């Protein structure tokens, strides 16, 4: 299950970076969702503070 989440998170991060250049896609929110999904795996450890601060920056 972790491998599937990592793959989906990676794809979302790539789409988010593309969204930074293409005006049709909302890049930062898509990238943040990718970070959030990666945080649910046991391979990536993000603190709650990191996710809250990046969410604030993203949605600002």
PDB file of N, H, CA, C and O in Angstrom:
ATOM      1  N   UNK A   1       0.817  -1.192   0.000  1.00  0.00           N
ATOM      2  CA  UNK A   1       0.000   0.000   0.000  1.00  0.00           C
ATOM      3  C   UNK A   1       0.868   1.265   0.000  1.00  0.00           C
ATOM      4  O   UNK A   1       0.518   2.269  -0.621  1.00  0.00           O
ATOM      5  N   UNK A   2       2.005   1.202   0.706  1.00  0.00           N
ATOM      6  H   UNK A   2       2.289   0.387   1.211  1.00  0.00           H
ATOM      7  CA  UNK A   2       2.883   2.364   0.755  1.00  0.00           C
ATOM      8  C   UNK A   2       3.462   2.690  -0.618  1.00  0.00           C
ATOM      9  O   UNK A   2       3.630   3.858  -0.968  1.00  0.00           O
ATOM     10  N   UNK A   3       3.762   1.665  -1.382  1.00  0.00           N
ATOM     11  H   UNK A   3       3.625   0.716  -1.098  1.00  0.00           H
ATOM     12  CA  UNK A   3       4.351   1.889  -2.707  1.00  0.00           C
ATOM     13  C   UNK A   3       3.340   2.607  -3.609  1.00  0.00           C
ATOM     14  O   UNK A   3       3.711   3.494  -4.378  1.00  0.00           O
ATOM     15  N   UNK A   4       2.085   2.226  -3.513  1.00  0.00           N
ATOM     16  H   UNK A   4       1.784   1.505  -2.888  1.00  0.00           H
ATOM     17  CA  UNK A   4       1.043   2.867  -4.318  1.00  0.00           C
ATOM     18  C   UNK A   4       0.908   4.337  -3.925  1.00  0.00           C
ATOM     19  O   UNK A   4       0.785   5.201  -4.793  1.00  0.00           O
ATOM     20  N   UNK A   5       0.931   4.624  -2.625  1.00  0.00           N
ATOM     21  H   UNK A   5       1.031   3.921  -1.920  1.00  0.00           H
ATOM     22  CA  UNK A   5       0.834   6.015  -2.169  1.00  0.00           C
ATOM     23  C   UNK A   5       2.036   6.837  -2.621  1.00  0.00           C
ATOM     24  O   UNK A   5       1.885   7.998  -3.003  1.00  0.00           O
ATOM     25  N   UNK A   6       3.225   6.245  -2.582  1.00  0.00           N
ATOM     26  H   UNK A   6       3.348   5.302  -2.272  1.00  0.00           H
ATOM     27  CA  UNK A   6       4.424   6.953  -3.036  1.00  0.00           C
ATOM     28  C   UNK A   6       4.335   7.256  -4.530  1.00  0.00           C
ATOM     29  O   UNK A   6       4.715   8.345  -4.961  1.00  0.00           O
ATOM     30  N   UNK A   7       3.842   6.312  -5.320  1.00  0.00           N
ATOM     31  H   UNK A   7       3.534   5.428  -4.970  1.00  0.00           H
ATOM     32  CA  UNK A   7       3.713   6.526  -6.761  1.00  0.00           C
ATOM     33  C   UNK A   7       2.697   7.623  -7.047  1.00  0.00           C
ATOM     34  O   UNK A   7       2.950   8.502  -7.871  1.00  0.00           O
ATOM     35  N   UNK A   8       1.555   7.581  -6.376  1.00  0.00           N
ATOM     36  H   UNK A   8       1.349   6.868  -5.707  1.00  0.00           H
ATOM     37  CA  UNK A   8       0.531   8.610  -6.573  1.00  0.00           C
ATOM     38  C   UNK A   8       1.056   9.971  -6.121  1.00  0.00           C
ATOM     39  O   UNK A   8       0.834  10.977  -6.795  1.00  0.00           O
ATOM     40  N   UNK A   9       1.753  10.005  -4.982  1.00  0.00           N
ATOM     41  H   UNK A   9       1.933   9.187  -4.435  1.00  0.00           H
ATOM     42  CA  UNK A   9       2.313  11.259  -4.487  1.00  0.00           C
ATOM     43  C   UNK A   9       3.333  11.816  -5.473  1.00  0.00           C
ATOM     44  O   UNK A   9       3.351  13.020  -5.731  1.00  0.00           O
ATOM     45  N   UNK A  10       4.176  10.961  -6.023  1.00  0.00           N
ATOM     46  H   UNK A  10       4.162   9.983  -5.815  1.00  0.00           H
ATOM     47  CA  UNK A  10       5.156  11.404  -7.013  1.00  0.00           C
ATOM     48  C   UNK A  10       4.497  11.979  -8.256  1.00  0.00           C
ATOM     49  O   UNK A  10       4.937  12.998  -8.789  1.00  0.00           O
ATOM     50  N   UNK A  11       3.445  11.321  -8.712  1.00  0.00           N
ATOM     51  H   UNK A  11       3.088  10.494  -8.279  1.00  0.00           H
ATOM     52  CA  UNK A  11       2.730  11.827  -9.885  1.00  0.00           C
ATOM     53  C   UNK A  11       2.076  13.176  -9.586  1.00  0.00           C
ATOM     54  O   UNK A  11       2.089  14.076 -10.426  1.00  0.00           O
ATOM     55  N   UNK A  12       1.507  13.312  -8.391  1.00  0.00           N
ATOM     56  H   UNK A  12       1.497  12.581  -7.709  1.00  0.00           H
ATOM     57  CA  UNK A  12       0.899  14.583  -8.018  1.00  0.00           C
ATOM     58  C   UNK A  12       1.946  15.697  -7.913  1.00  0.00           C
ATOM     59  O   UNK A  12       1.680  16.839  -8.289  1.00  0.00           O
ATOM     60  N   UNK A  13       3.119  15.366  -7.409  1.00  0.00           N
ATOM     61  H   UNK A  13       3.335  14.438  -7.104  1.00  0.00           H
ATOM     62  CA  UNK A  13       4.182  16.369  -7.327  1.00  0.00           C
ATOM     63  C   UNK A  13       4.643  16.806  -8.722  1.00  0.00           C
ATOM     64  O   UNK A  13       4.906  17.986  -8.952  1.00  0.00           O
ATOM     65  N   UNK A  14       4.738  15.858  -9.639  1.00  0.00           N
ATOM     66  H   UNK A  14       4.524  14.899  -9.453  1.00  0.00           H
ATOM     67  CA  UNK A  14       5.127  16.197 -11.010  1.00  0.00           C
ATOM     68  C   UNK A  14       4.056  17.063 -11.668  1.00  0.00           C
ATOM     69  O   UNK A  14       4.376  18.052 -12.327  1.00  0.00           O
ATOM     70  N   UNK A  15       2.789  16.698 -11.493  1.00  0.00           N
ATOM     71  H   UNK A  15       2.529  15.895 -10.957  1.00  0.00           H
ATOM     72  CA  UNK A  15       1.698  17.499 -12.050  1.00  0.00           C
ATOM     73  C   UNK A  15       1.673  18.882 -11.406  1.00  0.00           C
ATOM     74  O   UNK A  15       1.381  19.875 -12.073  1.00  0.00           O
ATOM     75  N   UNK A  16       1.981  18.950 -10.105  1.00  0.00           N
ATOM     76  H   UNK A  16       2.219  18.144  -9.563  1.00  0.00           H
ATOM     77  CA  UNK A  16       2.023  20.238  -9.429  1.00  0.00           C
ATOM     78  C   UNK A  16       3.119  21.138  -9.965  1.00  0.00           C
ATOM     79  O   UNK A  16       2.914  22.343 -10.109  1.00  0.00           O
ATOM     80  N   UNK A  17       4.277  20.573 -10.262  1.00  0.00           N
ATOM     81  H   UNK A  17       4.443  19.594 -10.146  1.00  0.00           H
ATOM     82  CA  UNK A  17       5.357  21.369 -10.853  1.00  0.00           C
ATOM     83  C   UNK A  17       4.958  21.836 -12.246  1.00  0.00           C
ATOM     84  O   UNK A  17       5.225  22.979 -12.618  1.00  0.00           O
ATOM     85  N   UNK A  18       4.330  20.973 -13.007  1.00  0.00           N
ATOM     86  H   UNK A  18       4.113  20.045 -12.705  1.00  0.00           H
ATOM     87  CA  UNK A  18       3.832  21.392 -14.325  1.00  0.00           C
ATOM     88  C   UNK A  18       2.783  22.485 -14.186  1.00  0.00           C
ATOM     89  O   UNK A  18       2.708  23.389 -15.018  1.00  0.00           O
ATOM     90  N   UNK A  19       1.975  22.402 -13.135  1.00  0.00           N
ATOM     91  H   UNK A  19       2.037  21.667 -12.460  1.00  0.00           H
ATOM     92  CA  UNK A  19       0.953  23.413 -12.895  1.00  0.00           C
ATOM     93  C   UNK A  19       1.529  24.766 -12.546  1.00  0.00           C
ATOM     94  O   UNK A  19       0.835  25.777 -12.652  1.00  0.00           O
ATOM     95  N   UNK A  20       2.763  24.805 -12.137  1.00  0.00           N
ATOM     96  H   UNK A  20       3.327  23.983 -12.051  1.00  0.00           H
ATOM     97  CA  UNK A  20       3.404  26.091 -11.872  1.00  0.00           C
ATOM     98  C   UNK A  20       3.697  26.839 -13.175  1.00  0.00           C
ATOM     99  O   UNK A  20       3.837  28.062 -13.176  1.00  0.00           O
ATOM    100  N   UNK A  21       3.786  26.113 -14.259  1.00  0.00           N
ATOM    101  H   UNK A  21       3.672  25.120 -14.258  1.00  0.00           H
ATOM    102  CA  UNK A  21       4.069  26.724 -15.555  1.00  0.00           C
ATOM    103  C   UNK A  21       2.835  26.816 -16.447  1.00  0.00           C
ATOM    104  O   UNK A  21       2.753  27.696 -17.305  1.00  0.00           O
ATOM    105  N   UNK A  22       1.887  25.925 -16.252  1.00  0.00           N
ATOM    106  H   UNK A  22       1.953  25.210 -15.555  1.00  0.00           H
ATOM    107  CA  UNK A  22       0.663  25.928 -17.050  1.00  0.00           C
ATOM    108  C   UNK A  22      -0.453  26.600 -16.251  1.00  0.00           C
ATOM    109  O   UNK A  22      -0.750  26.174 -15.135  1.00  0.00           O
ATOM    110  N   UNK A  23      -1.066  27.629 -16.796  1.00  0.00           N
ATOM    111  H   UNK A  23      -0.825  27.975 -17.703  1.00  0.00           H
ATOM    112  CA  UNK A  23      -2.072  28.357 -16.024  1.00  0.00           C
ATOM    113  C   UNK A  23      -3.375  27.591 -15.798  1.00  0.00           C
ATOM    114  O   UNK A  23      -4.215  28.028 -15.011  1.00  0.00           O
ATOM    115  N   UNK A  24      -3.552  26.474 -16.465  1.00  0.00           N
ATOM    116  H   UNK A  24      -2.869  26.119 -17.104  1.00  0.00           H
ATOM    117  CA  UNK A  24      -4.793  25.710 -16.331  1.00  0.00           C
ATOM    118  C   UNK A  24      -4.811  24.896 -15.035  1.00  0.00           C
ATOM    119  O   UNK A  24      -5.873  24.702 -14.442  1.00  0.00           O
ATOM    120  N   UNK A  25      -3.647  24.419 -14.594  1.00  0.00           N
ATOM    121  H   UNK A  25      -2.785  24.576 -15.076  1.00  0.00           H
ATOM    122  CA  UNK A  25      -3.559  23.556 -13.415  1.00  0.00           C
ATOM    123  C   UNK A  25      -3.181  24.356 -12.170  1.00  0.00           C
ATOM    124  O   UNK A  25      -2.291  25.204 -12.226  1.00  0.00           O
ATOM    125  N   UNK A  26      -3.846  24.096 -11.054  1.00  0.00           N
ATOM    126  H   UNK A  26      -4.570  23.407 -11.008  1.00  0.00           H
ATOM    127  CA  UNK A  26      -3.431  24.748  -9.798  1.00  0.00           C
ATOM    128  C   UNK A  26      -2.242  24.003  -9.190  1.00  0.00           C
ATOM    129  O   UNK A  26      -2.429  23.025  -8.466  1.00  0.00           O
ATOM    130  N   UNK A  27      -1.039  24.452  -9.476  1.00  0.00           N
ATOM    131  H   UNK A  27      -0.887  25.246 -10.065  1.00  0.00           H
ATOM    132  CA  UNK A  27       0.181  23.740  -9.112  1.00  0.00           C
ATOM    133  C   UNK A  27       0.420  23.543  -7.635  1.00  0.00           C
ATOM    134  O   UNK A  27       0.587  22.401  -7.208  1.00  0.00           O
ATOM    135  N   UNK A  28       0.448  24.602  -6.817  1.00  0.00           N
ATOM    136  H   UNK A  28       0.312  25.531  -7.164  1.00  0.00           H
ATOM    137  CA  UNK A  28       0.771  24.411  -5.398  1.00  0.00           C
ATOM    138  C   UNK A  28      -0.203  23.509  -4.630  1.00  0.00           C
ATOM    139  O   UNK A  28       0.256  22.678  -3.847  1.00  0.00           O
ATOM    140  N   UNK A  29      -1.526  23.631  -4.814  1.00  0.00           N
ATOM    141  H   UNK A  29      -1.899  24.306  -5.451  1.00  0.00           H
ATOM    142  CA  UNK A  29      -2.406  22.713  -4.076  1.00  0.00           C
ATOM    143  C   UNK A  29      -2.221  21.246  -4.470  1.00  0.00           C
ATOM    144  O   UNK A  29      -2.309  20.353  -3.627  1.00  0.00           O
ATOM    145  N   UNK A  30      -1.966  21.011  -5.746  1.00  0.00           N
ATOM    146  H   UNK A  30      -1.894  21.737  -6.430  1.00  0.00           H
ATOM    147  CA  UNK A  30      -1.752  19.628  -6.189  1.00  0.00           C
ATOM    148  C   UNK A  30      -0.457  19.082  -5.585  1.00  0.00           C
ATOM    149  O   UNK A  30      -0.411  17.932  -5.148  1.00  0.00           O
ATOM    150  N   UNK A  31       0.581  19.897  -5.562  1.00  0.00           N
ATOM    151  H   UNK A  31       0.543  20.831  -5.917  1.00  0.00           H
ATOM    152  CA  UNK A  31       1.835  19.463  -4.950  1.00  0.00           C
ATOM    153  C   UNK A  31       1.670  19.208  -3.460  1.00  0.00           C
ATOM    154  O   UNK A  31       2.233  18.251  -2.928  1.00  0.00           O
ATOM    155  N   UNK A  32       0.904  20.056  -2.783  1.00  0.00           N
ATOM    156  H   UNK A  32       0.447  20.834  -3.215  1.00  0.00           H
ATOM    157  CA  UNK A  32       0.697  19.867  -1.345  1.00  0.00           C
ATOM    158  C   UNK A  32      -0.062  18.571  -1.063  1.00  0.00           C
ATOM    159  O   UNK A  32       0.242  17.879  -0.091  1.00  0.00           O
ATOM    160  N   UNK A  33      -1.023  18.242  -1.882  1.00  0.00           N
ATOM    161  H   UNK A  33      -1.269  18.805  -2.671  1.00  0.00           H
ATOM    162  CA  UNK A  33      -1.740  16.970  -1.718  1.00  0.00           C
ATOM    163  C   UNK A  33      -0.774  15.806  -1.905  1.00  0.00           C
ATOM    164  O   UNK A  33      -0.876  14.796  -1.208  1.00  0.00           O
ATOM    165  N   UNK A  34       0.161  15.943  -2.839  1.00  0.00           N
ATOM    166  H   UNK A  34       0.244  16.764  -3.405  1.00  0.00           H
ATOM    167  CA  UNK A  34       1.195  14.922  -3.019  1.00  0.00           C
ATOM    168  C   UNK A  34       2.055  14.772  -1.773  1.00  0.00           C
ATOM    169  O   UNK A  34       2.376  13.655  -1.369  1.00  0.00           O
ATOM    170  N   UNK A  35       2.434  15.908  -1.154  1.00  0.00           N
ATOM    171  H   UNK A  35       2.174  16.815  -1.482  1.00  0.00           H
ATOM    172  CA  UNK A  35       3.199  15.846   0.097  1.00  0.00           C
ATOM    173  C   UNK A  35       2.386  15.182   1.205  1.00  0.00           C
ATOM    174  O   UNK A  35       2.913  14.389   1.985  1.00  0.00           O
ATOM    175  N   UNK A  36       1.105  15.511   1.266  1.00  0.00           N
ATOM    176  H   UNK A  36       0.677  16.155   0.632  1.00  0.00           H
ATOM    177  CA  UNK A  36       0.238  14.926   2.289  1.00  0.00           C
ATOM    178  C   UNK A  36       0.140  13.409   2.119  1.00  0.00           C
ATOM    179  O   UNK A  36       0.228  12.667   3.097  1.00  0.00           O
ATOM    180  N   UNK A  37      -0.038  12.953   0.899  1.00  0.00           N
ATOM    181  H   UNK A  37      -0.109  13.556   0.104  1.00  0.00           H
ATOM    182  CA  UNK A  37      -0.098  11.509   0.655  1.00  0.00           C
ATOM    183  C   UNK A  37       1.222  10.832   0.993  1.00  0.00           C
ATOM    184  O   UNK A  37       1.236   9.736   1.554  1.00  0.00           O
ATOM    185  N   UNK A  38       2.324  11.476   0.655  1.00  0.00           N
ATOM    186  H   UNK A  38       2.313  12.366   0.199  1.00  0.00           H
ATOM    187  CA  UNK A  38       3.630  10.903   0.983  1.00  0.00           C
ATOM    188  C   UNK A  38       3.815  10.833   2.490  1.00  0.00           C
ATOM    189  O   UNK A  38       4.473   9.921   2.990  1.00  0.00           O
ATOM    190  N   UNK A  39       3.248  11.779   3.215  1.00  0.00           N
ATOM    191  H   UNK A  39       2.714  12.520   2.809  1.00  0.00           H
ATOM    192  CA  UNK A  39       3.352  11.785   4.672  1.00  0.00           C
ATOM    193  C   UNK A  39       2.622  10.632   5.339  1.00  0.00           C
ATOM    194  O   UNK A  39       2.920  10.299   6.486  1.00  0.00           O
ATOM    195  N   UNK A  40       1.679  10.019   4.651  1.00  0.00           N
ATOM    196  H   UNK A  40       1.436  10.290   3.719  1.00  0.00           H
ATOM    197  CA  UNK A  40       0.943   8.885   5.208  1.00  0.00           C
ATOM    198  C   UNK A  40       1.699   7.566   5.100  1.00  0.00           C
ATOM    199  O   UNK A  40       1.256   6.553   5.642  1.00  0.00           O
ATOM    200  N   UNK A  41       2.828   7.569   4.408  1.00  0.00           N
ATOM    201  H   UNK A  41       3.187   8.392   3.967  1.00  0.00           H
ATOM    202  CA  UNK A  41       3.594   6.336   4.267  1.00  0.00           C
ATOM    203  C   UNK A  41       4.621   6.230   5.391  1.00  0.00           C
ATOM    204  O   UNK A  41       4.896   7.202   6.094  1.00  0.00           O
ATOM    205  N   UNK A  42       5.176   5.046   5.544  1.00  0.00           N
ATOM    206  H   UNK A  42       4.953   4.256   4.973  1.00  0.00           H
ATOM    207  CA  UNK A  42       6.195   4.863   6.576  1.00  0.00           C
ATOM    208  C   UNK A  42       7.592   5.230   6.082  1.00  0.00           C
ATOM    209  O   UNK A  42       8.537   5.276   6.869  1.00  0.00           O
ATOM    210  N   UNK A  43       7.726   5.492   4.784  1.00  0.00           N
ATOM    211  H   UNK A  43       6.959   5.454   4.144  1.00  0.00           H
ATOM    212  CA  UNK A  43       9.034   5.827   4.221  1.00  0.00           C
ATOM    213  C   UNK A  43       9.358   7.310   4.328  1.00  0.00           C
ATOM    214  O   UNK A  43      10.529   7.690   4.362  1.00  0.00           O
ATOM    215  N   UNK A  44       8.346   8.137   4.379  1.00  0.00           N
ATOM    216  H   UNK A  44       7.395   7.829   4.351  1.00  0.00           H
ATOM    217  CA  UNK A  44       8.533   9.591   4.442  1.00  0.00           C
ATOM    218  C   UNK A  44       7.939  10.068   5.757  1.00  0.00           C
ATOM    219  O   UNK A  44       6.803   9.730   6.088  1.00  0.00           O
ATOM    220  N   UNK A  45       8.701  10.849   6.503  1.00  0.00           N
ATOM    221  H   UNK A  45       9.624  11.124   6.234  1.00  0.00           H
ATOM    222  CA  UNK A  45       8.190  11.365   7.769  1.00  0.00           C
ATOM    223  C   UNK A  45       8.183  12.890   7.739  1.00  0.00           C
ATOM    224  O   UNK A  45       9.234  13.529   7.720  1.00  0.00           O
ATOM    225  N   UNK A  46       7.008  13.447   7.737  1.00  0.00           N
ATOM    226  H   UNK A  46       6.154  12.927   7.753  1.00  0.00           H
ATOM    227  CA  UNK A  46       6.823  14.886   7.836  1.00  0.00           C
ATOM    228  C   UNK A  46       6.172  15.164   9.177  1.00  0.00           C
ATOM    229  O   UNK A  46       5.292  14.423   9.616  1.00  0.00           O
ATOM    230  N   UNK A  47       6.604  16.229   9.824  1.00  0.00           N
ATOM    231  H   UNK A  47       7.318  16.831   9.468  1.00  0.00           H
ATOM    232  CA  UNK A  47       5.967  16.601  11.083  1.00  0.00           C
ATOM    233  C   UNK A  47       4.639  17.303  10.779  1.00  0.00           C
ATOM    234  O   UNK A  47       4.421  17.810   9.679  1.00  0.00           O
ATOM    235  N   UNK A  48       3.781  17.317  11.763  1.00  0.00           N
ATOM    236  H   UNK A  48       3.959  16.905  12.657  1.00  0.00           H
ATOM    237  CA  UNK A  48       2.504  17.999  11.620  1.00  0.00           C
ATOM    238  C   UNK A  48       2.724  19.494  11.402  1.00  0.00           C
ATOM    239  O   UNK A  48       2.001  20.129  10.635  1.00  0.00           O
ATOM    240  N   UNK A  49       3.715  20.042  12.075  1.00  0.00           N
ATOM    241  H   UNK A  49       4.302  19.526  12.699  1.00  0.00           H
ATOM    242  CA  UNK A  49       4.024  21.461  11.919  1.00  0.00           C
ATOM    243  C   UNK A  49       4.412  21.780  10.476  1.00  0.00           C
ATOM    244  O   UNK A  49       3.980  22.790   9.920  1.00  0.00           O
ATOM    245  N   UNK A  50       5.218  20.925   9.879  1.00  0.00           N
ATOM    246  H   UNK A  50       5.569  20.104  10.331  1.00  0.00           H
ATOM    247  CA  UNK A  50       5.632  21.130   8.486  1.00  0.00           C
ATOM    248  C   UNK A  50       4.422  21.136   7.562  1.00  0.00           C
ATOM    249  O   UNK A  50       4.308  22.001   6.694  1.00  0.00           O
ATOM    250  N   UNK A  51       3.518  20.180   7.743  1.00  0.00           N
ATOM    251  H   UNK A  51       3.610  19.477   8.449  1.00  0.00           H
ATOM    252  CA  UNK A  51       2.347  20.097   6.871  1.00  0.00           C
ATOM    253  C   UNK A  51       1.416  21.288   7.068  1.00  0.00           C
ATOM    254  O   UNK A  51       0.834  21.781   6.102  1.00  0.00           O
ATOM    255  N   UNK A  52       1.269  21.755   8.297  1.00  0.00           N
ATOM    256  H   UNK A  52       1.742  21.355   9.082  1.00  0.00           H
ATOM    257  CA  UNK A  52       0.394  22.905   8.559  1.00  0.00           C
ATOM    258  C   UNK A  52       0.996  24.179   7.968  1.00  0.00           C
ATOM    259  O   UNK A  52       0.284  24.977   7.359  1.00  0.00           O
ATOM    260  N   UNK A  53       2.299  24.371   8.144  1.00  0.00           N
ATOM    261  H   UNK A  53       2.877  23.722   8.638  1.00  0.00           H
ATOM    262  CA  UNK A  53       2.950  25.571   7.604  1.00  0.00           C
ATOM    263  C   UNK A  53       2.906  25.560   6.074  1.00  0.00           C
ATOM    264  O   UNK A  53       2.605  26.587   5.464  1.00  0.00           O
ATOM    265  N   UNK A  54       3.194  24.438   5.455  1.00  0.00           N
ATOM    266  H   UNK A  54       3.438  23.604   5.950  1.00  0.00           H
ATOM    267  CA  UNK A  54       3.155  24.377   3.992  1.00  0.00           C
ATOM    268  C   UNK A  54       1.728  24.525   3.473  1.00  0.00           C
ATOM    269  O   UNK A  54       1.527  25.080   2.393  1.00  0.00           O
ATOM    270  N   UNK A  55       0.736  24.043   4.214  1.00  0.00           N
ATOM    271  H   UNK A  55       0.899  23.592   5.092  1.00  0.00           H
ATOM    272  CA  UNK A  55      -0.657  24.241   3.804  1.00  0.00           C
ATOM    273  C   UNK A  55      -1.004  25.721   3.864  1.00  0.00           C
ATOM    274  O   UNK A  55      -1.667  26.237   2.964  1.00  0.00           O
ATOM    275  N   UNK A  56      -0.565  26.407   4.907  1.00  0.00           N
ATOM    276  H   UNK A  56      -0.026  25.988   5.638  1.00  0.00           H
ATOM    277  CA  UNK A  56      -0.820  27.840   5.001  1.00  0.00           C
ATOM    278  C   UNK A  56      -0.187  28.615   3.859  1.00  0.00           C
ATOM    279  O   UNK A  56      -0.810  29.508   3.285  1.00  0.00           O
ATOM    280  N   UNK A  57       1.049  28.273   3.532  1.00  0.00           N
ATOM    281  H   UNK A  57       1.555  27.547   3.999  1.00  0.00           H
ATOM    282  CA  UNK A  57       1.734  28.934   2.420  1.00  0.00           C
ATOM    283  C   UNK A  57       1.047  28.610   1.097  1.00  0.00           C
ATOM    284  O   UNK A  57       0.908  29.474   0.231  1.00  0.00           O
ATOM    285  N   UNK A  58       0.623  27.365   0.949  1.00  0.00           N
ATOM    286  H   UNK A  58       0.736  26.662   1.652  1.00  0.00           H
ATOM    287  CA  UNK A  58      -0.014  26.938  -0.298  1.00  0.00           C
ATOM    288  C   UNK A  58      -1.320  27.673  -0.535  1.00  0.00           C
ATOM    289  O   UNK A  58      -1.563  28.168  -1.635  1.00  0.00           O
ATOM    290  N   UNK A  59      -2.151  27.749   0.469  1.00  0.00           N
ATOM    291  H   UNK A  59      -1.953  27.347   1.364  1.00  0.00           H
ATOM    292  CA  UNK A  59      -3.472  28.318   0.281  1.00  0.00           C
ATOM    293  C   UNK A  59      -3.526  29.818   0.477  1.00  0.00           C
ATOM    294  O   UNK A  59      -4.574  30.443   0.317  1.00  0.00           O
ATOM    295  N   UNK A  60      -2.379  30.391   0.826  1.00  0.00           N
ATOM    296  H   UNK A  60      -1.528  29.883   0.956  1.00  0.00           H
ATOM    297  CA  UNK A  60      -2.284  31.846   0.903  1.00  0.00           C
ATOM    298  C   UNK A  60      -2.137  32.388  -0.496  1.00  0.00           C
ATOM    299  O   UNK A  60      -2.038  33.600  -0.682  1.00  0.00           O
TER     300      UNK A  60
END
